[in-house]
């Protein structure tokens, strides 16, 4: 029976180098998920929150018109929602149709690890709808 020769010192080093490369790649992948994924998730929550706040502000602006029975000034209601977006520095649109205020927002965040792959920003969106009661 022949004995298999023990691996030489150089072969062990190559195997260790390959293992370290695989582990580091996995570590960067996990870090990317945690950091860039977390930032995108936080941006989405912020986009949803700002959209809801803007929709509420628009409906609140219509309260005086509803209370006095006068026709709702759509421009003023839309402007109230747009002011919230501007105050928070969030891009978005406020639309009013069929008795509803709809607000759509977009927040762009810069990436940390994904920028190594050429993806420098991630965009998150939020939407909210509020009913204009008469």
C-alpha positions, 0 to 999 in steps of 0.5 A: 500500500502506497502512502499519499504524500503530505501536502507541501507548505505552498499547497496549504497556503494556497488552500488557505488563501482561497478560503480567506477569499471566499469568506471575505466575499461572503462578509462583504455580501452580508455587510452590503445587505445590512448597511445598504439594505438597511438604508433603503428600508429606512428611506422607504419608511421615511418616504411612506411617513412623509407621504402620509404627513403630506396627505394629512396636511392637504386634507387639513387645509381643506377643513376650512372650506368644508366647515364654511360650505364653500368650494374647496380650493384645490390649488391651496389644498395641493400647496399644503401637501407640497409644503410638507414635501418641501419642508422635509426635502423630499421629492414627490407629487400631490394630486387631487381627484375624485375626492381623494388626495394622493401623495407619492414620494421618492427618496434617493440614498447613497450606497456604501458597498454597492458603490463598489459594484457601480450602484451608487444610489438606491431609490425608495418610494412611498404613497399615501391617500387621504379622503376629502370628506364633504 
